[in-house]
């Protein structure tokens, strides 16, 4: 599936400076009738894959995208 499914959501955040005081794991879970091609992901600029608490990162951007194709109703 391309990342432009019939149902999609995207969000972006940019910051001159960003400091993480508390670092937690995150997860996206699809429930209900989401198709097998459901997809979620991020693109990060100015941030490492794993951030370090207390470190200030500069000129950062995070783009988040989630897309899905719903399965046809089997009635």
Residue pairs with C-beta under 8 A, 6 or more apart in sequence:
1 35
1 37
1 38
1 39
1 67
1 69
2 67
3 39
3 41
3 65
3 67
4 67
5 37
5 38
5 39
5 67
5 68
5 69
6 68
6 69
6 70
7 67
7 68
7 69
7 70
8 65
8 66
8 67
8 68
9 65
9 66
9 67
10 63
10 64
10 65
10 66
11 63
11 64
11 65
12 61
12 62
12 63
12 64
13 61
13 62
14 60
14 61
15 60
15 61
16 58
16 59
17 56
17 57
17 58
17 60
18 47
18 56
18 57
18 58
18 60
19 54
19 55
19 56
19 57
20 51
20 52
20 53
20 54
20 55
21 53
21 54
22 53
23 50
23 51
23 52
23 53
28 40
28 66
30 38
30 68
33 70
33 71
33 73
34 68
34 69
34 70
34 71
35 68
35 69
35 70
35 71
37 68
37 69
38 66
38 67
38 68
38 69
39 65
39 66
39 67
39 68
40 64
40 65
40 66
40 67
41 64
41 65
42 62
42 63
42 64
42 65
43 62
43 63
44 60
44 61
44 62
44 63
45 59
45 60
45 61
45 62
46 57
46 58
46 59
46 60
46 61
47 57
47 60
47 62
51 57
